[in-house]
C-alpha cells in the first residue's frame, strides 16, 4: 500500500508555484494569488498542501482559513485537489487524500468547512466523500472547459455554426480589439459588471477581490500568471469586454460584459475569440469559461457551449 501524505506550508511560494505550473487542469481558486487576494479582502490565510505518494509530489491542495470571534474556525477548500502532469490518481490514493483533507477541514460546533471538490459528479464520488466523513450541502459547480492545445484552425472548426458565423461578421466589422495584459481599466469594467449584475439579478464579483486578484497575478510576473482584459471598441466607445485570469497552465474567464450595441454586433464573440488566441499564444493549455447554469441562464450556457468546449459538473458542495 502506498504512503499518502499532505505536507502543509512546507517550502517556499516559488516551489509551490513550480508545482502548480505542472497541474494541467489548474483552477483559479487553488492558486496562491487567489489565496492572497482572499486574505486581503476577507481575512483568510492560505494553507498550502503538497500531496505526496511515497514521498513524491503528485498533487496540491490549498485550504483557506480564518478565525471568527477568536473562537470559531472557518475553512474553505474549493476547486481542488489538483493533480500534477495530468495524472489522475487511483481510487485508493484519492480516498486517502480526502481522508486527510477531512482532518484538515474538521467539522465541529467550533469549526465549519465549505468543501467544493474538483471531482466529477457521479454516484461513486458521492460515496467516496461520504465514506471520508463529508456531508453534502449543495449542488456542484458547472462550467465549460475549452482545450487550447488544438491549432487555431481546429479551434475555429470546433465552433458552433451560428457562433462561427457571428464571429465572422464581427471580424469584418469596424470593431477594434484592445488586449491589455495589465488589465489597467479593470475598475471601469467592474463598474459595468456591477450595473449589469443588478439589471440581470445575479451577484457580481466583489470589486475589491477582483482588483486584488489582478494585482497578485500581475505582481507574480513570469509566464505562468497574469490578467488579460480584452475590449472591443466601436470607434472610441467600448461595446464589449472580458477579463481573463491566467493561473499556471490554465486560465479562467472571470467577467464578460457587453452593451446593447455589442450584443447586436456579436462583439463578445470577437472578444472571447481574441482572448482565446492571446492565451494560447502565451502557452495556456486549457480555459475555464467561468461557470454555467442551464436553468437560470440558458443563454450564457449556450454561448459558452458554442465554443466547442466540454461541459462538466462537479460532485457537489460539502461540509
N, C-alpha and C positions, 0 to 999 in steps of 0.2 A: 504494500500500500504506500502511495506517495505521501510525503510530508508536505502539507499545505499550510502556509502561514501568511500573515499580513504584518509587515513591518511598518509601524506608524511613525511619521515625522522623523525618519532617518535620512541622512544625506542632505544634499543641497537642492534648492529650487531648480538649479541648472540641470542636475541629474534627473529630477522629476520630469522636466521639460523634454529631455532627451528620450526618456521612455515614452512620454506622451506622444511624441512625434512618430513613434512606432505603432500607435493604435490606429489602424486603418479606418475604423468607424468611430473616431473620437467624437464626443458630444460637447457642446459649449458648456453645459452645466458641470462637467467634470474638469474643466480647465482651471488652472491656478488663477488665471486672470479673473474668471468668474468668482472664485472664492474670495479673491482680494476685493473685488467690487462689492460683493455681498457684505464683506466685513465693514467696509467704509460706509455702506448705506444702511445696513440693518444690525451691525454689531456681531456678525458671525465670525468665528475663527475657523479657517480651513485646516482640516486634519488629513494629511496626505498619506495614503497607504499603498505600499507596493506588495502585490500578491506574488508569493513565491511558491514554486513546487520543487522540493528537494534543493532549496537554496537558490534556484534560478528564477529571476523575474519573469512572470507570464502575464501580469495584468496590473491594473491600477484601480484605486477607489478613493474618492475624495468625499469626506463627510464634513458638513458644515455644522458647527456647534456654537451655542450661546447660552448664557445663563440669564434667567428671568427672576427678578425679585431676590437675587442672590441665593435662591433655593432650587428653582426648577431648571432642568436641563432641556433644551430644545435642540433637536438634531434633524438635519436634512441629508438624505442620500438620494439624489436624483440623477437619472440617466446613466447609471453605472451598474456593474463594473465595466471597465474597458479591457480588451484583450490585445496583447501585443502581436504584431506581424500577421494579423488576420487569422490567428489560430484559435478556433473555438475550443473551449475546454470539454473534457469528457464529463459524463454525468457525476462521477464520483468527485472530481475536482470542483465542479460547480456547486454541489451540495456542501462540500467542506467550506467553500468560500462564503456561502450565505450563512452558514452556522457561525462563522467568525464575525460576519457583519451584524448578525443578531446580537452578539456580545458587545460589539462596538456601538450599537444603537439599541440599548436596552429599553424595555417598556415597563414602567412602574408608575406609582402615583406621583413621583417627583421627577419623572423623566418621560418625555414624549418624543416620538420619532416619526418623520414623514419619509417613507421609502418608496421611490418610483423606479423600480429596477429596469435596466435596459435588457429585458428578456421578452421574447415574442409571446403574444397571447396564445396560450394553449392549456389544456387540462393538465398536462404533465408539469408545466412550470407552476401552475397554481398549486398542485400537490406538493411540489418541491418547496415552495415558500411556506406552505402550511406545516410541513414536517420540520422546517427550520425555526418555527415559532412566530412567523409573521401572520398578521390578521388583515384580510382585505378591507380597505376603507373606501375605495372609489375606483373609477374607471382608469384604464391605462391611457397612454399618450399615443395619438395617431399623427403620423406625418408621412411625407413622401421623400424618399432618398433618390437622388439622381447620381448615376455613375459618370464621373467626368473623365474616366480613363479612356473613353472612346475618342475617335477622331472627331473633328468639327463636323465633317460630312455625315458621320454616323449619328451624332447628336441631333443634327438638323433633320435627318431622315426619321429619327425617333419621335419627333414632334407630332401631335395630333394634326390632322389635315387642316381644320379650321384655325388652330393655333399657328401653324406654319404660314397659312395664307395671310392672317392678320399681321404676323411679324413681317412678312414680305412687304405688305402695304406700308407699315411704319418705317421700314428701312428705305423705301422710295420717297417718303415724305420729306418735308423740310426740317424735321426734328434733328437736333444736335445733341449728342451724348457727351456728358461730362463724367469722368471717372476719377474719384479722389480717394487715394489710399490713406489719407489722414482723416477723412470724414469731418473736415473743418466746419461744414454747415450743419452738423448734427443738431444743435439747438433749434434751428429753423425746422428741420424735419420732425423733431419731437413735438413741436407745436402743431404741425399739420396732423401728425399721428393722434395727438390728444383730441383735436377737433373732430377728426374722422371717427375716432372711437366713440365719442359722445353721440355723434349722429347715427351710428350704426348699433349702438347699445352694447358694445363689448368693452372689456377692460384694457386700457392702454398699458404699455410698459412704462414703469416709473422712469421719468426723465433723468433723475439723478443717477439711477442704476445704469442706464444706457450710456450716459456720458462717462461715468467712472469705468465702465467696462471697456468702452472705446479707449480711454486713456491708458488702461492697464495693458490692453492688447498692442497698442501702438508703442507704448514705452518698452514693452518686452523686446521689440525690434526683431531683427533676423527675418529669415524667410518663412518661419513657421507660425507667425501670428500677424494680425493686422485687422484694420477696419476699413471696408470698402463702401463708399457711398456713390451710387450711380444715379445720375439725374438726366432726364430728357427735357430739353429746352425747346420751346416754340418761340423763335426769335429770342427775346431775353427773358421770357417767362417760363418758369418750371411748370411742367404739366404732370410729371410722374417722377418718383424717386424711390430708391430702395437702399436699405442698409444691410450689409453682409459682414459677419464676423468670421475671420479665419482663425482656426484653432488646430494646430498640428496639420495632419494630412487631410482634414475635412474643414468645412465651413458651414455656417448656418445663415439662412435668410431670416433676418430679425424683424425688419419693418418694411412694409410696402404701402405706398401712398400714390394716389392719382386723383386729379380733379376731373370735372366733367369733360373738359376738352381732351385730357389724357386718356380717359376711358373710351371716348369715341374714336380716337386715333390709334388705339392699340399700343399706346406708349409704354404701358407696363410690361408688355411682352418684349418690347425693344430693350427696356431697362434690364429685365431679367436675362435676356439672351446675351447682352453685352457683359453683364456681370459673370455669367457662366464662362464666357471666353476669357475674361480677365483672371478669374480664379484658376481656370485650367492652365493658363499661361504661367501662373505662379506656382504650379505644382500641386494644386488641390486635387484630390482624387475623388472625393465624394461631397455632395452638397445636400444638407438637410434643409428642405424647403420650408421648415418653420411651423409645422403643425397644421392639421386639418380637422374639420368637424363636419362630416357629411350631413348631419341632421340640422344643425343650426346655421351652417354656412356652406350650402351646396355649391354656390358659385365659385367660392375660393377653392374648394376641393377640386372641382372640375378644372379650374385654371391650372392648379399645380400638377394634377394628373396628366394634363395636356402636354407637359414637358417630356413625357415618356418615362418618368421616374416610377419607382416601386413603392406602393402604399404599404405601410407597416403599422402594426398596433402592438403596444407593449402590454404586459400581463396585468397591470393594474397598479393602483396606489395602495400601499400597505402601512400598517403601524406595528 
